[in-house]
Amino acid sequence: MTSKEGHHHDTCGCGHDHDHHDTCGCGHDHDHHHHDTCGCGHNHTHDGHSHMQEDHGQTEREESVVMPENVKKQVYILENLGCANCAAKMERQIRNLSGVKAATITYATKQLVVAADDPERLYPQIKKICTSIEDGVEVVPREEVEERKKEKKTESIYQKNRKSFQAIGAGAVLFVAGQVLEHMMPKSALIVVIFVAAYVILGAHIVWTALKNLTKGHVFDENFLMSVATLAAFAIGDFAEAVGVMLFYRVGELFEDIAVSRSRSQIMEAVDLRPEVVQVVTAEGVRSIPAKDAKVGDILMIRPGDRIPLDGTIVDGRGQIDTSPVTGEPVPVSVYPGVEVYSGCVNDQGVLKLEVKKPLEESMVSRIMDSVENAAASKPKIDRFITKFARIYTPIVVLAAVLTAVVPSLMTGEWRYWIYTAITFLVISCPCALVLSVPLAFFSGIGAGSKKGILFKGGLAMEALKDIKAVVMDKTGTLTRGNFVVQKTVSTGRLTEKQILTMAADCELASTHPIGRSVVQAAEEKHCKLIRPKEVQEISGKGIFAVFSEGTVLCGSQGLMEHYGVDVSGYQKEGYGTEVLVAVDGRLEGYLVVADVIKPEAKEAVGRLKRQHMITAMLTGDAKRNAKAVACEVGIDEVYAQLLPEEKLTHLKKIRTDHGAVMFVGDGINDAPVLAGADVGAAMGSGADAAIEAADVVFMTSSVDAIPEAVEIARCTGRIAMQNVIFALAVKFLIMVLGFAGCANMWMAVFADTGVAMLCVLNSVRILYSKRKA
């Protein structure tokens, strides 16, 4: 089996066509003593790369903001940021600063990330830009904000918005009083006084902000548009209308702020599982220290009900932990000394002692938090489109308002009617609902994924994932566990199965190969008494020749037996796995079947992908017999086996041509070229670090179930983002048409602005709570 044959179709009886190579091209025999990959003996890891670069995907990447490597980054929190459209303006201006390599603002987290050679030097300019665009915004380094949170008490909604509640309350009382007085004493001058007082209370801040922004060149902002609209209503004598619209606007703005704030905190609380303190076991007893001060090797005590603070290994105690906060898996997991556990999980029972393996900044809780924050900064195409659209939409609608006020009035003389219609257009022209509608949906989707142990590395990756047509998977480490287990022991001669296992394990005691180690482990689990051979010789690519006091033992492949002239007519080749034949003094006594274990959830997960109308395929460097057996067991549609890395890429391109956009899922071994060529690259959390670093999506649980779950979350997110955009535009357009026809008033226009924005926020957050089932 040293020559490489051409591709041909083979069938395993499961009704699918399987295309494969007969060898992997490395020149080795693929029976005993080769790992369940290409078997060439090299350590294959991923090269650093960006996904979606191949062919049609390059453009999308270039349009998005990519933080450059090896450039200093500074993270700020924009406190009091309340306008999504203003955030977009700030981002554009900060990017244009001299010395800034990249900058991005995530409205959902109020986070500004600046990449520059000296970001501290730019801090005064950044502050100036932010405060000039939205009054009251504070630019604070993230570290200071986190320190403040520890000291600051949690405020109620009323305490946070006390001034707004008071202004709205007083304005509402005066508005009602003016309305009552208007009906009782329609010609009283007191009516004007009451309405003016109400307007000052409700709108003075907005008008003042608009005037200040005008001096800075900001014409089409929400404050200016609302000020012009309501003051124009005053000018034409609609006092009640002007005050009522301002009141409705302030109420809508308040509820919108509360909804955004609540949704933001819900998402961050769901993913921020970082501990503040840990309980360290010392010679003097147990003491509390800040979590960031815990070091690798420290022993932590975890009581029942406590959250596991850092990644580590259990060294004392037994119990069960709830992994659902990290993995989404509701079934408790038993833990005991030697078991590795992730931070973020909750100890359900028993006092546990944990040896820290990773500090706080490298533990799972921090990785999830960083992933969510960084992912939110990667804007999908639809988000970038809406931001650009809003810059065009507002001036066009304002121009339409001016034309509506002037042109029909000159023709009909009905200035009051057309000016009123025009000012409804001004209110509708506010772009905040549009700009807010998309990023919050994607941020919610990223948060929903993190609750399930699925880390999306950006809105762009999620957007691409919702459109894939085929899922291509590696075998080892993806569909299988990646660890060999003795599946069966068969006796063909005088010896018992236990004796055969013991002899094979004796021969393999010195082996470092995964198959050899699995044989030794199986013997130890059955409490077999093992002895080392007097003499042992490894036959490269075939197996082991060993000498014991009782005689000689051959342990290895069929080729080894044939090399020593052993009759193997009593041996029947198994369908799946690697056989380890055992012969004593030249006579075949039996064999072991060693195989990688298929993940128990693989079959159901592949079924879910098919119900999502996905084509499933496997690309593997493993032998065709093993690949076909796994494919039949889990229900994979297409199988390509015994492939070199570059051959995997060829087949991936063929699958894309046949079916459409593809996602490749692997564990990082031999997969660099195919990951680079996929529309979306995904890595199992148990895989190579380089693959996890380079992947667009990481499945921290390493569960096959996470693949269809990620697809469903991405599709749900895409649907909700599109619903928000269509709903916002449709309502605005409808109110404009009704206003032009004389059937809409300014109250409806305010709903088209703040009301629609609030509904979009609520619609976005439901991703966190939706019951997804495919």
ZALUMPA-120835 format. One record per residue (C-alpha): residue number from 1; x, y, z negated. Coordinates in steps of 0.001 Angstrom, whole numbers. Each point is the difference from the previous one (the first is absolute). Layout:
(NUM,(X,Y,Z))
...
This chain:
(1,(0,0,0))
(2,(2726,2438,861))
(3,(-1290,1171,3353))
(4,(-2776,2515,311))
(5,(-2936,-1000,2168))
(6,(-2413,2385,1673))
(7,(-3343,1068,-1428))
(8,(-2920,-2326,411))
(9,(-3439,-451,-1479))
(10,(-587,-2691,-2556))
(11,(-3127,-869,-1875))
(12,(-319,-1158,-3599))
(13,(-3542,-1230,371))
(14,(-1571,3007,-1680))
(15,(-1326,1421,3225))
(16,(2655,2712,376))
(17,(2876,389,2407))
(18,(3422,194,-1616))
(19,(2956,1470,1846))
(20,(3465,-674,-1359))
(21,(3703,-689,519))
(22,(1380,-3431,-763))
(23,(2933,1493,-1818))
(24,(792,3332,-1553))
(25,(3110,306,2046))
(26,(2442,-8,-2896))
(27,(1545,-3317,884))
(28,(-924,-1880,-3159))
(29,(-2109,-3065,-683))
(30,(-3175,1156,-1727))
(31,(-679,-3021,-2149))
(32,(1426,-131,-3537))
(33,(2033,2799,-1551))
(34,(-1329,2985,1915))
(35,(-2319,2655,-1363))
(36,(-3473,328,1409))
(37,(951,2894,2266))
(38,(2314,125,2967))
(39,(2614,-1937,-1883))
(40,(3016,1759,1429))
(41,(1498,602,-3389))
(42,(-9,3764,213))
(43,(-1575,2394,-2417))
(44,(-2555,1918,2058))
(45,(-1275,3280,-1342))
(46,(-1787,2964,1514))
(47,(1702,2965,1463))
(48,(-1396,3319,-1103))
(49,(-2537,1176,2513))
(50,(-3304,1730,419))
(51,(-3015,-1943,1206))
(52,(-2285,908,2829))
(53,(3067,1096,1961))
(54,(-361,-2470,2810))
(55,(-1558,1238,3226))
(56,(-3230,1872,-675))
(57,(676,519,-3701))
(58,(3001,2320,261))
(59,(-2030,3163,585))
(60,(-2094,-382,-3134))
(61,(3066,-287,-2207))
(62,(1625,3040,1490))
(63,(-3106,2105,-641))
(64,(-132,-922,-3675))
(65,(2145,1570,-2701))
(66,(2885,-2338,-813))
(67,(2104,879,-3011))
(68,(3654,-143,1110))
(69,(2432,-2312,-1753))
(70,(3003,1336,-1926))
(71,(-1646,3391,-508))
(72,(-863,1330,-3435))
(73,(-3717,-61,-761))
(74,(-1895,1998,-2580))
(75,(-3567,-750,-1092))
(76,(-2300,2769,-1218))
(77,(-3587,14,-1242))
(78,(-2187,2829,1322))
(79,(-2127,746,-3029))
(80,(-3328,1801,608))
(81,(54,-1019,3666))
(82,(-3664,-70,969))
(83,(-126,378,3777))
(84,(929,-2785,2407))
(85,(295,2403,2921))
(86,(2306,2253,-2022))
(87,(2189,-3035,-771))
(88,(385,-618,3744))
(89,(1062,3633,530))
(90,(2535,-213,-2842))
(91,(1479,-3162,1458))
(92,(498,1595,3423))
(93,(1694,3099,-1407))
(94,(2278,-1924,-2379))
(95,(1118,-2255,2865))
(96,(1039,3110,1933))
(97,(2298,1240,-2790))
(98,(3676,84,905))
(99,(1786,-2982,-1570))
(100,(-3107,-2183,-378))
(101,(443,-3362,1741))
(102,(-3528,-1216,-740))
(103,(-2926,919,-2244))
(104,(-3376,-1524,-681))
(105,(-2899,897,-2284))
(106,(-2432,-2677,-1131))
(107,(-3218,1752,-987))
(108,(-1330,-3106,-1742))
(109,(2888,32,-2494))
(110,(856,3743,207))
(111,(3541,-1159,696))
(112,(2555,1866,2111))
(113,(3124,-1858,1108))
(114,(2810,2110,1463))
(115,(3082,-1501,1628))
(116,(2818,2534,257))
(117,(3713,280,-654))
(118,(-711,2334,-2927))
(119,(-3741,-51,-867))
(120,(553,1880,-3283))
(121,(1286,3024,1960))
(122,(-3246,10,2018))
(123,(-2224,-141,-3087))
(124,(-763,3781,-126))
(125,(-966,26,3678))
(126,(-2200,-3073,-429))
(127,(-1795,1626,-2953))
(128,(-513,3183,2009))
(129,(-1527,-1895,2928))
(130,(-2387,-1999,-2190))
(131,(-1237,2937,-2083))
(132,(-414,2188,3092))
(133,(-2281,-2570,1630))
(134,(-2061,-968,-3063))
(135,(-97,2294,-2979))
(136,(813,-1606,-3358))
(137,(1909,-3020,1332))
(138,(2988,-939,-2171))
(139,(2920,-1957,1464))
(140,(1339,-2174,-2841))
(141,(2690,-2734,172))
(142,(-1643,-3378,-553))
(143,(2168,-795,-3026))
(144,(-1326,3077,-1831))
(145,(-3602,-933,814))
(146,(482,-3509,-1398))
(147,(1490,1417,-3188))
(148,(-2941,2414,-325))
(149,(-2485,-2859,368))
(150,(1501,-1807,-2995))
(151,(-436,3073,-2195))
(152,(-3276,1280,1442))
(153,(-3323,-1244,-1330))
(154,(-2569,-1238,2478))
(155,(-2490,2744,805))
(156,(-3656,-530,787))
(157,(-1461,1062,3352))
(158,(-1531,3060,-1670))
(159,(3295,1037,-1621))
(160,(1861,-305,3306))
(161,(-2601,2095,1846))
(162,(-1264,2219,-2813))
(163,(232,3297,1931))
(164,(-1826,-1438,3006))
(165,(-2787,-1421,-2165))
(166,(-412,3313,-1824))
(167,(-39,2064,3225))
(168,(-2483,-2382,1651))
(169,(-2221,-4,-3099))
(170,(-91,3799,-290))
(171,(-419,477,3745))
(172,(-2822,-2556,133))
(173,(-1888,1785,-2831))
(174,(287,3361,1757))
(175,(-967,-1540,3351))
(176,(-3183,-1503,-1494))
(177,(-756,3301,-1781))
(178,(397,1902,3277))
(179,(-2290,-2444,1824))
(180,(-2689,304,-2691))
(181,(278,3792,-48))
(182,(-185,106,3807))
(183,(-3396,-1713,-131))
(184,(-1282,2075,-2921))
(185,(1418,3438,956))
(186,(1058,-240,3679))
(187,(989,3666,307))
(188,(1961,329,-3265))
(189,(3589,1282,270))
(190,(867,-2328,-2878))
(191,(-166,-2924,2431))
(192,(3028,1293,1923))
(193,(1904,584,-3252))
(194,(-670,-3576,-1210))
(195,(989,-1571,3311))
(196,(3176,2122,218))
(197,(920,-989,-3579))
(198,(-619,-3672,834))
(199,(2126,292,3160))
(200,(2871,1632,-1901))
(201,(-11,-2795,-2571))
(202,(-190,-2740,2614))
(203,(1973,1460,2889))
(204,(2446,2638,-1304))
(205,(2848,-2510,-263))
(206,(-672,-1338,3507))
(207,(-156,3456,1568))
(208,(3155,1119,-1841))
(209,(1858,-3122,1110))
(210,(-1138,578,3583))
(211,(1326,3581,-73))
(212,(3350,-1115,-1402))
(213,(250,-2728,2635))
(214,(-800,2516,2745))
(215,(3095,1980,-981))
(216,(1997,-3215,454))
(217,(-1443,-668,3441))
(218,(-2405,-2799,-970))
(219,(-3201,859,1858))
(220,(-1872,-3247,512))
(221,(46,-1333,-3568))
(222,(-3064,-1099,-1930))
(223,(-22,3038,-2320))
(224,(27,2489,2891))
(225,(-2732,-1816,1932))
(226,(-2295,-225,-3056))
(227,(668,3651,-908))
(228,(-821,1267,3496))
(229,(-3131,-2170,215))
(230,(-1468,1051,-3358))
(231,(957,3678,285))
(232,(-1593,59,3464))
(233,(-3160,-1407,-1598))
(234,(120,2901,-2489))
(235,(456,2441,2896))
(236,(-3189,-1178,1710))
(237,(-1947,137,-3264))
(238,(-163,-3750,-842))
(239,(1155,469,-3598))
(240,(-1581,-3187,-1354))
(241,(1380,-1986,2927))
(242,(3548,1313,-527))
(243,(-15,-762,-3736))
(244,(-1727,-3361,468))
(245,(2512,-1112,2632))
(246,(2921,1075,-2208))
(247,(-1567,-1857,-2937))
(248,(-554,-3142,2094))
(249,(3556,304,1348))
(250,(1506,269,-3512))
(251,(-2064,-2975,-1209))
(252,(1020,-2071,3033))
(253,(3649,1010,-380))
(254,(-63,-949,-3694))
(255,(-1528,-3403,670))
(256,(2426,-548,2873))
(257,(2955,774,-2306))
(258,(-1370,-2339,-2668))
(259,(-591,-2768,2556))
(260,(3519,320,1439))
(261,(1534,131,-3472))
(262,(-1970,-3033,-1193))
(263,(820,-2014,3106))
(264,(3669,967,-273))
(265,(157,-1061,-3649))
(266,(-1908,-3242,678))
(267,(2472,-1007,2688))
(268,(3076,994,-2000))
(269,(-1266,-1723,-3154))
(270,(-560,-3156,2038))
(271,(3587,-81,1219))
(272,(1978,1777,-2745))
(273,(697,-2805,-2461))
(274,(3321,1391,-1218))
(275,(455,-293,-3787))
(276,(1100,2887,-2191))
(277,(1603,-2130,-2740))
(278,(1159,-3588,-471))
(279,(498,-2137,-3109))
(280,(3653,-1098,-146))
(281,(1078,-2907,-2213))
(282,(3257,814,-1836))
(283,(1932,-1508,-2909))
(284,(-1758,2462,-2315))
(285,(-3464,-865,1324))
(286,(-2365,1394,2645))
(287,(175,3681,945))
(288,(-1636,2210,2628))
(289,(2114,1714,2634))
(290,(-914,1900,3199))
(291,(-510,-2448,2862))
(292,(2573,1817,2149))
(293,(2665,-713,-2632))
(294,(-469,-3801,79))
(295,(2999,-1769,1538))
(296,(470,-3276,1837))
(297,(508,-2727,-2602))
(298,(-2149,1647,-2703))
(299,(-2541,-2266,-1698))
(300,(-3502,1457,-164))
(301,(-2922,-1155,-2129))
(302,(-3389,-175,1718))
(303,(-3033,-531,-2206))
(304,(-3416,-1293,1140))
(305,(-1766,2771,1907))
(306,(3239,1818,855))
(307,(941,769,3581))
(308,(3300,-1519,1114))
(309,(2160,3130,272))
(310,(2976,-1109,2127))
(311,(901,-2839,2357))
(312,(1712,-2832,-1820))
(313,(114,-3627,-1139))
(314,(-1870,-1524,-2936))
(315,(2547,-1226,-2580))
(316,(-2330,-870,-2866))
(317,(-3694,-718,-446))
(318,(-2766,-1499,2104))
(319,(-3269,1453,1195))
(320,(-1993,1245,2951))
(321,(285,3270,1887))
(322,(-2518,1874,2107))
(323,(1743,872,3281))
(324,(-3032,1717,1590))
(325,(1263,3588,-571))
(326,(2955,-815,2295))
(327,(-1183,-2849,2220))
(328,(-3794,275,-73))
(329,(-97,-3704,-925))
(330,(-2559,-489,-2825))
(331,(1171,-3474,-1131))
(332,(2293,195,-3093))
(333,(3531,-1351,449))
(334,(1728,-2138,-2636))
(335,(3430,1229,-1079))
(336,(2744,-1635,-2074))
(337,(3778,366,-444))
(338,(1754,272,3352))
(339,(-2964,1450,1923))
(340,(582,3323,1772))
(341,(-2759,2587,-455))
(342,(-806,3338,1631))
(343,(-596,3219,-1862))
(344,(-3580,1224,92))
(345,(-1539,-3368,-903))
(346,(-1845,-326,-3327))
(347,(828,-2540,-2706))
(348,(-3286,-1763,-801))
(349,(1168,-2258,-2820))
(350,(3052,-844,-2079))
(351,(2955,2129,-1081))
(352,(2618,31,2754))
(353,(3633,1046,73))
(354,(1305,1262,3302))
(355,(3566,486,1205))
(356,(159,3085,2222))
(357,(1275,-770,3500))
(358,(-677,3392,1637))
(359,(-69,3520,-1463))
(360,(-3158,2092,219))
(361,(894,1719,3295))
(362,(494,-3398,1710))
(363,(-2894,-1889,-1606))
(364,(-3242,-884,1756))
(365,(-2021,2805,-1639))
(366,(2393,2644,1317))
(367,(260,-1613,3427))
(368,(-3789,35,353))
(369,(-224,3628,-1143))
(370,(2795,1151,2310))
(371,(-1485,-1938,2887))
(372,(-3426,1609,-437))
(373,(1428,3515,-297))
(374,(2337,-436,2968))
(375,(-2651,-1732,2090))
(376,(-2433,2854,-548))
(377,(2577,2348,1530))
(378,(82,-1977,3259))
(379,(-2868,1453,1957))
(380,(-1933,-2083,2567))
(381,(-697,1262,3507))
(382,(-3623,891,-780))
(383,(1139,2158,-2937))
(384,(2512,1878,2140))
(385,(-2662,454,2700))
(386,(-2569,1431,-2433))
(387,(2584,2403,-1450))
(388,(820,1285,3491))
(389,(-3692,72,935))
(390,(-848,2120,-3062))
(391,(2512,2641,1120))
(392,(-1892,338,3308))
(393,(-3531,-609,-1293))
(394,(-161,2896,-2486))
(395,(1068,2823,2372))
(396,(-2367,-1333,2680))
(397,(-2987,-16,-2376))
(398,(912,3456,-1326))
(399,(172,1276,3591))
(400,(-3382,-1626,647))
(401,(-1358,1800,-3071))
(402,(1215,3380,1276))
(403,(-1472,-603,3446))
(404,(-3271,-1186,-1557))
(405,(-224,3191,-2074))
(406,(727,2347,2915))
(407,(-1114,-1412,3367))
(408,(-3629,-1049,-763))
(409,(-468,3104,-2168))
(410,(970,2288,2888))
(411,(-2452,-1842,2230))
(412,(-2936,-247,-2423))
(413,(662,2706,-2558))
(414,(-622,-2472,-2844))
(415,(3232,748,-1846))
(416,(-1182,-1235,-3394))
(417,(-1039,-3437,1343))
(418,(3191,-625,1987))
(419,(2328,1321,-2697))
(420,(-1660,-2421,-2441))
(421,(502,-2825,2495))
(422,(3637,1020,460))
(423,(776,-26,-3717))
(424,(-1337,-3569,-280))
(425,(2598,-858,2674))
(426,(2710,1618,-2156))
(427,(-876,-2219,-2966))
(428,(-73,-3112,2214))
(429,(3421,849,1442))
(430,(1776,-852,-3270))
(431,(2160,-3056,865))
(432,(582,-1438,-3500))
(433,(-2530,-2843,265))
(434,(1687,-1156,3200))
(435,(3566,266,-1296))
(436,(-923,-1736,-3257))
(437,(-2037,-2825,1523))
(438,(2803,-2174,1417))
(439,(2981,98,-2409))
(440,(-2120,-819,-3044))
(441,(-1465,-3034,1794))
(442,(3456,-1355,813))
(443,(1264,789,-3493))
(444,(-2915,-1957,-1445))
(445,(812,-2890,2340))
(446,(3636,8,-1129))
(447,(-1192,-30,-3631))
(448,(-2428,-2861,696))
(449,(2824,-2007,1579))
(450,(2332,549,-2938))
(451,(-2650,-1403,-2367))
(452,(215,-3220,2039))
(453,(3792,-146,84))
(454,(85,1344,3590))
(455,(2359,2915,514))
(456,(-677,2026,3146))
(457,(2996,2157,830))
(458,(-2034,2721,1642))
(459,(-3230,1038,1610))
(460,(1572,-626,3408))
(461,(585,-3675,-857))
(462,(-3559,-350,-1305))
(463,(-1374,1662,3112))
(464,(1954,-2399,2229))
(465,(-1063,-3016,-2080))
(466,(-3710,650,510))
(467,(456,-351,3770))
(468,(2015,-3243,164))
(469,(-1362,-2928,1993))
(470,(2441,-2762,-956))
(471,(1815,-1007,-3177))
(472,(3313,-1759,560))
(473,(1578,-1779,-2977))
(474,(3260,-1618,-886))
(475,(-363,-3439,-1578))
(476,(2511,-342,-2814))
(477,(-724,2377,-2870))
(478,(-3162,1332,1646))
(479,(-2348,-2921,612))
(480,(2104,-2284,-2213))
(481,(1574,614,-3388))
(482,(3544,-234,1354))
(483,(1123,-2617,-2507))
(484,(444,-3704,762))
(485,(-1832,-2648,-1997))
(486,(127,-3804,189))
(487,(-3415,-791,1420))
(488,(235,-3783,132))
(489,(2311,-2907,-863))
(490,(-361,-3178,2110))
(491,(1593,-3415,-711))
(492,(736,-2254,2988))
(493,(2087,-2610,-1825))
(494,(726,-1494,-3409))
(495,(221,3201,-2061))
(496,(-2799,1881,-1715))
(497,(-877,3556,952))
(498,(1531,1290,-3247))
(499,(3267,-1828,736))
(500,(143,1485,3490))
(501,(-593,3510,-1387))
(502,(2676,-562,-2668))
(503,(2599,-1200,2524))
(504,(-683,2898,2337))
(505,(282,2458,-2904))
(506,(3283,-1610,-1123))
(507,(1430,653,3455))
(508,(-1311,3576,74))
(509,(1217,1056,-3472))
(510,(2821,2092,1432))
(511,(-2044,1367,2916))
(512,(-829,3696,250))
(513,(-2393,-461,2926))
(514,(-3699,741,-696))
(515,(-1036,-3525,1052))
(516,(2624,-1580,-2255))
(517,(-1001,2185,-2925))
(518,(-3680,-890,500))
(519,(848,-3737,-188))
(520,(1940,491,-3250))
(521,(-2815,2123,-1449))
(522,(-2600,-2666,857))
(523,(2089,-2674,-1726))
(524,(464,2136,-3100))
(525,(-3753,673,-180))
(526,(-598,-3776,-31))
(527,(2668,-370,-2726))
(528,(2272,-2140,2165))
(529,(3421,-721,-1511))
(530,(2558,1360,2472))
(531,(3668,-961,348))
(532,(2686,1489,2208))
(533,(1493,-2225,2713))
(534,(3632,-1144,-211))
(535,(608,1357,3450))
(536,(-2086,2288,2199))
(537,(478,1184,3564))
(538,(-2282,2414,1870))
(539,(-468,-773,3690))
(540,(-610,3390,1624))
(541,(-3532,369,1309))
(542,(-948,-3573,-896))
(543,(142,-708,-3729))
(544,(2068,-1586,-2773))
(545,(2092,-3187,-371))
(546,(412,-887,-3693))
(547,(1732,-2817,-1873))
(548,(-1389,-1324,-3307))
(549,(1105,-2923,-2138))
(550,(-3029,-1923,1341))
(551,(902,635,3674))
(552,(-120,2623,2756))
(553,(-2973,2297,640))
(554,(-862,1974,3104))
(555,(-2353,2944,-494))
(556,(-985,2215,2926))
(557,(-1451,134,3494))
(558,(-828,-2758,2483))
(559,(3158,1034,1864))
(560,(2070,-851,-3093))
(561,(-1541,-3474,-139))
(562,(644,-609,3688))
(563,(3584,1234,-418))
(564,(633,-2734,-2596))
(565,(-1985,-2669,1883))
(566,(-2914,-239,-2430))
(567,(-3150,-1630,1381))
(568,(-2804,2614,-211))
(569,(-2761,-1998,1678))
(570,(-1964,-12,-3275))
(571,(-98,3779,-60))
(572,(-2848,2059,1489))
(573,(542,3712,577))
(574,(-2391,2282,-1920))
(575,(-1985,2812,1638))
(576,(1215,2875,-2163))
(577,(3123,594,-2029))
(578,(3566,-1248,-99))
(579,(667,-3682,-737))
(580,(2873,-1018,-2255))
(581,(734,-3680,695))
(582,(1675,-2148,-2669))
(583,(2026,-3115,828))
(584,(1867,-2223,-2476))
(585,(2901,-2158,1225))
(586,(-1073,435,3607))
(587,(-3704,-793,-519))
(588,(-2821,2580,229))
(589,(-1870,41,-3322))
(590,(-2317,2951,480))
(591,(-277,3715,651))
(592,(-1186,3286,-1450))
(593,(-2119,2615,1773))
(594,(1111,3503,-946))
(595,(-2018,2960,1277))
(596,(-732,3624,-665))
(597,(-3340,476,-1782))
(598,(-2816,1729,1875))
(599,(-1489,2819,-2079))
(600,(-3416,-1130,-1293))
(601,(-1726,3197,1173))
(602,(1460,-137,3535))
(603,(-2867,-1894,1651))
(604,(-2733,2288,-1377))
(605,(2037,3117,812))
(606,(454,-1078,3623))
(607,(-3747,-703,122))
(608,(-699,3562,-1212))
(609,(2258,1393,2731))
(610,(-1976,-1935,2610))
(611,(-3262,1341,-1405))
(612,(1549,3445,460))
(613,(374,-966,3699))
(614,(3791,-297,-234))
(615,(2209,-2295,2040))
(616,(2452,-1804,-2299))
(617,(3428,-1173,1092))
(618,(3144,-1455,-1564))
(619,(3565,719,1068))
(620,(2561,-2171,-1767))
(621,(3526,-1287,298))
(622,(-1077,-3282,-1573))
(623,(-330,-3334,1830))
(624,(-3048,-415,2233))
(625,(-1335,-2966,-2005))
(626,(-71,1974,-3256))
(627,(-1435,3111,1672))
(628,(-2824,-1967,1640))
(629,(-881,-1731,-3257))
(630,(-291,3308,-1877))
(631,(-1973,1569,2876))
(632,(-2529,-2834,9))
(633,(-350,130,-3776))
(634,(-748,3747,-231))
(635,(-1669,533,3402))
(636,(2502,2197,1872))
(637,(-1022,648,3635))
(638,(3410,179,1678))
(639,(3327,-1477,-1110))
(640,(3472,664,1372))
(641,(2699,-2064,-1708))
(642,(3789,-361,-157))
(643,(578,3568,1099))
(644,(3041,2178,-317))
(645,(-685,3552,-1285))
(646,(180,1511,3489))
(647,(-2353,-2705,1318))
(648,(-2516,938,-2680))
(649,(-22,3527,1388))
(650,(-677,-1323,3521))
(651,(-2998,-1965,-1234))
(652,(-1256,2946,-2071))
(653,(-30,2179,3126))
(654,(-1903,-2727,1859))
(655,(-2600,-172,-2814))
(656,(-390,3792,139))
(657,(-465,-135,3788))
(658,(-2601,-2765,-324))
(659,(-1961,1277,-2993))
(660,(924,3593,-940))
(661,(1706,1657,-2980))
(662,(1695,-2407,-2413))
(663,(1029,-129,-3644))
(664,(2942,-2198,-927))
(665,(246,-1404,-3521))
(666,(3279,-1485,-1207))
(667,(2247,-392,-3006))
(668,(3079,1624,1474))
(669,(1968,-3026,1219))
(670,(863,52,3720))
(671,(-2785,2513,634))
(672,(1735,3339,713))
(673,(-613,113,3785))
(674,(-3638,-1123,-198))
(675,(-780,2391,-2873))
(676,(1435,2845,2062))
(677,(-2158,-974,2962))
(678,(-3295,-320,-1879))
(679,(-2597,2781,-129))
(680,(-174,-560,-3758))
(681,(2712,-1826,-1931))
(682,(-942,-1621,-3311))
(683,(2217,-1673,-2588))
(684,(-720,-2408,-2796))
(685,(1088,1408,-3367))
(686,(2093,-3102,-656))
(687,(1977,551,3209))
(688,(3320,1648,768))
(689,(465,3514,-1423))
(690,(957,1358,3422))
(691,(-3295,-1236,1466))
(692,(-2032,1502,-2841))
(693,(1824,3281,478))
(694,(-636,66,3742))
(695,(-3583,-1316,45))
(696,(-3069,2183,536))
(697,(-2033,-2121,-2433))
(698,(1239,-2056,-2953))
(699,(-2053,-2809,-1567))
(700,(1312,28,-3565))
(701,(-1850,-3200,-919))
(702,(1526,-1876,2973))
(703,(-3497,-1413,475))
(704,(-1379,-769,3464))
(705,(-3357,1314,-1279))
(706,(1520,3485,-4))
(707,(231,14,3824))
(708,(-3772,12,760))
(709,(-570,2187,-3073))
(710,(2412,2626,1373))
(711,(-1700,-95,3399))
(712,(-3421,505,-1610))
(713,(1212,2906,-2167))
(714,(1568,1660,3056))
(715,(-3181,-452,2037))
(716,(-2195,1275,-2845))
(717,(2266,3040,-416))
(718,(-78,738,3720))
(719,(-3801,-266,88))
(720,(-433,2356,-2960))
(721,(2477,2553,1382))
(722,(-1859,11,3312))
(723,(-3374,231,-1793))
(724,(1271,3062,-1870))
(725,(1207,1733,3161))
(726,(-3161,-752,1993))
(727,(-2273,963,-2908))
(728,(1816,3305,-636))
(729,(50,1001,3662))
(730,(-3573,-1149,649))
(731,(-1448,1942,-2937))
(732,(1942,3148,914))
(733,(-1036,-242,3657))
(734,(-3649,-686,-917))
(735,(-201,2995,-2345))
(736,(1603,2202,2668))
(737,(-2607,-1092,2581))
(738,(-2846,440,-2498))
(739,(1406,3396,-1008))
(740,(148,1162,3619))
(741,(-3583,-1160,412))
(742,(-1034,1910,-3118))
(743,(-773,-3144,-2035))
(744,(2948,58,-2439))
(745,(1029,2386,-2736))
(746,(3199,731,-1921))
(747,(-893,-2486,-2719))
(748,(144,-2802,2543))
(749,(3293,1412,1286))
(750,(1513,-209,-3490))
(751,(-1124,-3629,-205))
(752,(1765,-615,3330))
(753,(3184,1205,-1716))
(754,(238,-883,-3694))
(755,(-2825,-2554,-77))
(756,(1438,-2004,2867))
(757,(3491,137,-1552))
(758,(-1319,-1413,-3272))
(759,(-1865,-2809,1768))
(760,(3150,-881,1970))
(761,(1955,-226,-3259))
(762,(-2579,-2338,-1543))
(763,(-118,-2098,3163))
(764,(3809,-360,-53))
(765,(217,-1175,-3599))
(766,(-2420,-2888,556))
(767,(2874,-1931,1649))
(768,(1293,-620,-3514))
(769,(-3215,-1725,-1012))
(770,(-1269,-1616,3189))
(771,(-462,-3792,-40))
(772,(1980,-1211,2989))
(773,(-695,-3456,1291))
(774,(908,-1356,3384))
